[in-house]
């Protein structure tokens, strides 16, 4: 699961042109900033832009970060929910005609 959410982070960094050295919190904050984020659809109402920004931050905080700091057991039904969420994020970040290139992906060693 860690790897799946890492792909979301890589896609957000790639689409937003953020350096790999930039801290995740800053990438998320700037990338989907409610008022001027390069990945924010300014046609959406402000409340919806804020909700999407929160969704990115909360999902990474809830699903990726715990496995970065400790061993986490995930049962199959929870894993399915997490994969669906990753799929939604990647769909928002990488339109089908512009997938994340292999060199931008962080693959397991």
GIDA-V547583 format. One record per backbone hydrogen bond with DSSP energy under -0.5 kcal/mol. CO is the residue of the C=O (numbers start at 1). NH is the residue of the N-H. Records with the same first field share a line. If there is no record, write none. Layout:
CO->NH, NH
This chain:
1->5
2->6
3->7
4->8
5->9
6->10
7->11
8->12
9->13
10->14
11->15
12->16
13->17, 18
14->17
19->22
23->26, 27
24->28
25->29
26->30
27->31
28->32
30->33
31->39
33->37
37->40
40->42
41->44
45->48, 49
46->50
47->51
48->52
49->53
50->54
51->55
52->56
53->57
54->58
55->59
56->60
57->61
58->62
59->63, 64
60->64, 65
64->67, 68
65->68, 69
66->69, 70
72->74
75->79
76->80
77->81
78->82
79->83
80->84
81->85
82->86
83->87
84->88
85->89
86->90
87->91
88->92
89->93
90->94
95->98
101->104, 105
102->105
105->107
